[in-house]
Each structure stands twice: as structure tokens, then as C-alpha cells.
Amino acid sequence: MKKTLSTLLTLSLVACAQQQPKQEKPEGFVYIKDVIPSITIEPRYLGTNNFIGSPIDGYESDNYILTIEAAEALKDVQADLKTDGLGLKVYDAYRPQKAVDHFVRWAKDLEDTKMKDQYYPDVDKSKLFEKGYIAAKSGHSRGSTVDLTLIQLGDNSELDMGTLYDLFGPESHPDYKELEPKQWFNRKYLQDVMEKHGFKHLPEEWWHFTLKDEPYPNTYFDFDIE
């Protein structure tokens, strides 16, 4: 009898979860391409070219999203870069909380290391939380954080930043000391142009920037990217 009641309760909870309405994109958020048609987007979490090696929960399309304020500031960055024959390539922007939860589940599964050689070759997976590479909350879920790099207009080739995007390790710190001069210059150029237009950088990741005056500093959203 207890088993039957437990089964019924589980089925009821599943049914309730399935009946919950899907969250829609809130007012105050925009599709980046609508604001900056010329920007390049490479949706790493929509496919398998990422540190998990599979599509991430909540990423249903490459219609990447930001708050209006962040998108408008990024538009100014793109316009500024064009004068030097450069542009932006966005890897990630708004990130649903369910995607962050996916990262956390993956990090706890110590057996899954298929992408270790590429994305965290020198880090023990059991240390990802301790070292701050994975966390239960992400600024991306507030809607005004973006991961990006610089590209050369014309052929869309990426400038050499010294590491690939999402590499877990000190080499990804913007001020890493063992960079080649050109790599250091490219990171500094990216940091300077982003800060000029109202973004602040993350000390651990050369690609990660958050709008200084973000409109939702304490709100973590969970609507899908569609």
C-alpha cells in the first residue's frame, strides 16, 4: 500500500510539473540580433562543442538574449570596433537557471570526463566547485552578462586570445603572465573597449563581461532561449 501511495504521489508531482506554464521572455529582454544585426553568434551550449559535450538545458535556439540595456551597450561596442575592422562574436549571453543546474549536475558526476582534455586538462573535476569554475548561480541568469571574443571583419576569423573559450585554468585569467605579446594585446583591447561602454570584466575569464549598471542585479531568470 505504501509503495502504491508513493507511486501515485510521484506521478502527481510529475503531472503538476508538466502542467506548469512555460516561462516567456520577460519585458525588458531583447534578442541580440534584433538590436545588433551585424553581430556574430556561436551558440556553444546549443550543441556539443562545450565543456560538457552535449546540448545544455534551456538552449532551444541561437536567438541569444540580453536585457535591453546590455544589448544597447553592446551595440556601441560593435560600432566602436568596426572602425578598426573588428567585430564581436558572442558565445553566450542570458543563461537560464536550468542550464546552470545542468552544469551543477554534470560537475557532481565525476565519471563524466569526456571533454577533460580540451576544457579542463589540468584541473581535477572534483575541484570544480572549490576552484569556482562551477557554481549554483551565474550572473548570466540575470540577463546582462555576455561571453565573447573579437573577430576580424571580412573573414570572421577570431583574434588569438591565448586559450579557447571556457578553458578552466589560470591561463584564462585576463592578466595571465605567460601570454605572447599579441595575445596579451588582444585581451587588453577587448577589455578596454568593453569597459569603455559600461561593462566590467571577470578576473578569472578573459571572455566574460557584465554590465556595470545591470537592471536586475538580484534576479535569476529561468525562461528558455527560443
N, C-alpha and C positions, 0 to 999 in steps of 0.2 A: 504493500500500500504506500509506504514511504517513497519507494522508487517511482511509483506512478505519479504521486504528487510532485515529486522533484522534476520528473519529465514534463509534466503539464506546466509547471512554473517556468521551466526553461523555454518551452515552446511559446508561452505567453510573452516572455520578455523579448524573444526574437521577433514575434509578431508586432509588438509595440515599437521596436526599433525600426522595423520595416515600414511602419505606418507614419513615422515622423517625417514631416515635410522637409525636403531638401533645402538647405540654406541658399538663398540667392545672393548675387553680388550686391553689397550694400550701396546706398547712395554715398558718394564721396570717393568711390573707386572707379578707375577707368582702365580700359585696355591700352597698353603702352603704344601699340601700333596705331591706335586712333589719334594719339597725341603726337607721336614721332614716326610717321610712315617710313622714314629712311633708316630706322634703326634695325640692326641685325639681331635675331634671337636664335639661340641654340639651346633648345629645351632639354637639358641633360636628364632631368628627372622624369621626363615623359617616356624615355627609352631605357636602354641598358648601359649606356656609357656614363656610369656614375659609380660611386664607391660601394654601392650595394650590388650593382649589376643587374637590376631589374627595374621596371616602372614603379614609381612611388605613388602611394595612395593620395588621391585628391588632384592628381595631374591628369586631366582628361583632354587637354588640347594645348597648343602652343600660343594661345591667346593670353599672353602674360599680362599681369595686372599690378597696378600700383595705386596708391592714393593720388588724387588729383595734384596735390602739392608736390609730391615726389616726382610725378611724371612731368610736370611743368618745369621743375628744376633740371631734370634730366634732358629735357628738350633744349635748354640753354647750354648744357654741356655739349650736346651733339652739334649745335650750331657753332660753338666756340672751336671745337675740334676740326670742323670742316675747313677752316682757314688754313690748317696745317696738313690738309689732305688725309685726315684721320676720321675715324668714327668709332662708335661703341658696338660691342657685341655683348648681349645680355645672356647670362647662363641661368639666372634665377631671380625672381622678384618676390611678389607676395607668395607666401608658402602656407597652405592650410595647416592647422594644428594636427589634423590626421596624418599629414606627411611627417611631421616631427615625431608623432607617436610611432610611425613606421620605422624611423631611424632608431628610436629607443629600443623597439622590439628586436631589430636587427643587431644592435650593439650588444644585447644580452645573450644572443645566440653565438657563443664562442666557437661553434663548429663551422660557421659560415664565414670562410675567409677567401672566397674565390677571387676577390678583387684586391687582395692584400698587396701583391707585388706591384700593382700600379698605383694604388692610392694611399697605402699606409705601410710601406715596406719596412720601416724602422720602428714601428710602434706596435706593441703587444695589444691585441684587440681588447683584452681585459682591462686595459688602462685608458680606454677612450673617454669614459666619464670623468675619471680622475684628472686627466690632462685637459679636459674642457672641449674636446673635439665633438662630443655628442652631449646634448642637454635636453631636459624635458620641455623647455620653452625656447623659442627662437624669435629674435627681433623681426625676422622675415614675416612672421604671422601678424605683425602689427601693420604691415602694408606699405612701409616707407623705407624698406631695406632692399638693396639690389646687389647682386653679384655680377661683375662684368669685367671686360678687358678692352684693350684698344685694337682696332684693325686698320689696315691700310686701305683707303678707298680705292676702288678700281678692281683689285683682285680679292679684296676682303680677307687678306692674309693677316693672321694675328701677329702683333708685336711680341718679341721674345721677353717674357716676364720671368724666366728662370725656372719656373715649375709649371706643371699643369694645374688646371683649376681643381680645387678640392683635395689637393695633396695634404695629408695630415703630417705635419712635421715643422720644425723650426725654419726650414727652407722657405716656407710660405709666409713668414713674417715679412712685412713690407721693408723693414730695415735689416734684413738678414745680411751679414757682413761678407759672406763668401760669394757674392754675385759678380758676374762680369760687369764691366762699366756700362755697357749698353743695357743690360738687364736692370741695373740699378737706376739708370736714367729713365727707362720706360716706366718703372714702378713709380718713381718720383713724379714724372709727368702726369700719370693717371691720378695720383693722389692730389697733386696741386690743382688740377682742373676740376676735380670733384669737390674739393674743399672751397674753391673759388665760388662755386654755385650752391653752397649751402649744405654739403654733405660732410660727415665725419667718417674717418676710416677705422677699421677694427685692427688693433695692433698685431693680431695673430694671422690675418688673412689679407694679402695684397688686393684681392678682388672684391672685398666686402665693404659696402658703404651704406650709412643710414642718414636720412635727412635730419639735420640738427633740430629743426622745429617740427618734428613729426606730429601729425594731428591726433594720433591715437597711441600715446606713449604707454598706456597701461591696458590696452585691449588686444586680445589674441583671437583672431578670427579663424573660422573653420569652414568657410564655403569653398566649394570645388572650383578649380580653374577649368572653365568650359569655353 
